[in-house]
Amino acid sequence: MKPENPIPKDTVNRYFQNVETRAWTDAEKELDTIRQKAQNTAWYKGYVKALEGLLLTYKSNDDKYIYLPRALANRTEESIKQLREEFEKFASNEIHGEYDRGFFKALEDYVTVLSALKTGGPPSPVTPPELGEKMEEAKKDEGLTQYLAESS
């Protein structure tokens, strides 16, 4: 069972659709709503960061070296399905941290919505993290001072 998602599914789906149609102002408004509704956990921070990255990637129009736009350039139902499965594996693999799982879940949700748009179906609902996942407050970079000192 999944916990109640504080981010409205429709808001995220509209965000993805606005990014896809290059409606930047509308996408930014939806992203602001998502930021306000997201919980202060590592999973949601990763999720929101991926959404921000999608917007910046597509808005810059310089997708020459960027993986996702290149992978989606000649998208077919099969290529979208393959990407979705790849992102789903990363999002559900506990070897990755909460932040990374949230990040890849956002990418999985994005290609799921793209797939629905391509086939003409309604977008699938966006899902929050599993109930079993730790929903800890995101921490500051405590304990990194040692590594920062070593790298300078």
N, C-alpha and C positions, 0 to 999 in steps of 0.2 A: 504494500500500500504506500502511496506517495503522500507526502505532507501537502498541506494547502500551499499553493504557489502564490506568493504575494504579488507577482507580476501577472497582470491580466493577459491571458493567451491571445486575445484579439489585438492587444497593443503590440505584442511581439510579432504576430503575423502581419499586421499593417506595416510595422517597421521593415520587415523583410520585403514586402511587396513594394514599399516606397523606395528601398535601395535598388531593387530590381528594375523599377521603372525610372530610376534616377530623379525621383522627387525629393531632392535633398532637404528642403525646408521642412517638409512633412516628416521625413525620416528623422531629422534632428529633434523635432517636437516629440515624436514617439520615444526616441532614445532618452530624452529628458524625463519622460514619465517612467520609463523602465528604471532609470537610475534612482529615482525617488522611491520606487516601490521595492527595489531589491534589498534583501536582507544584508546585514553587514557580516557576511561569512566569506571564506575564501572561495567557495563554490560560486557564489553569486558575483564576486569580484572578477573571477575568471570569465564567467558568462558575459558580463557587461563589457569587459575588455575585448572580448571577441567581437561583440556587436559594434563597438567603437572602431575596431580594426577593419571590419567589413565596410563601414561607411567611409573611412579614410582611404581604403584601398580603391574602392570604386570611384570615389569622388576625385581622386588625384588623376585619373585617366592614364596613369603610367603603370600598366599592369604587365609590362614586358617581362619582368623577372619575378612576378608574384605567382605563387603556386595555384591558389584557388581560382583566380580569374582565368589563368591559362588552362587549367583543367576543365573549366566550365565553358571555355570559348566555343568548342565544338560539341556541346553537350548533347548526349542522347539519353534516353531513359536508362539504358544500361550503365552508362558512365556515371550518371547521377546516383543510381542505385549502389554502384561500387563505392563511390565516395561516401555515401551515407553509411554504408556498412563499416567502412574504415573508420570514420569518425565515431560511430557507435561503439566500436571496439575500444577505442581510446577513452571514450567518455565513461565506459563501464568498468574498465580495468583498474582494479584497486592498487596496482603497482604505481599508478600516477597519483599525484596529490590532488586534493580537492580543487584547487585553483585550476589545474590542468583539465580535470574532468569537467568542470563547469565551462571552460573555454571550448573544449571539443564538443560538448553538448550543444552549445550555441551554433557551432558549425554544422552539427548533425541536424538541428532544427532548421537551419537555413536551407540545406539541400533537400530536406523533406518538403518544405514549402515550395521550393523550386520545382520539385518533382510533381507536386499537386498542380502547380500553375501550368506545367508542360502538358499534363494529361487532362487538364480542365476540371479536375476535382477540387473539392474544398480542401484548404490547407489542414494538415493534421495538427492536433493540439500540441502546444509546447509544454514540456514537462519539467517539473522541478527535480532536485536530487532525490535519490532513494531515501526512504525513512531511516534506513540503517546507517546512512552516512553521517559522519560527525558534522554538526552544525555549529561549530565553534566560531566565536568572533575572530575576524581576521586580525592577525598580530602585526605589530610594527616589525621592522627588521632587527629585532633584538638578537643579540648574539652574533651579529655579523661584523662587529667592529674589529674583531681579530683578523678576519679575512680581508677587510678593507685596508687595514694597516699593512698586511703582508703584500697586498697587490700594489701599493704605492711605492 
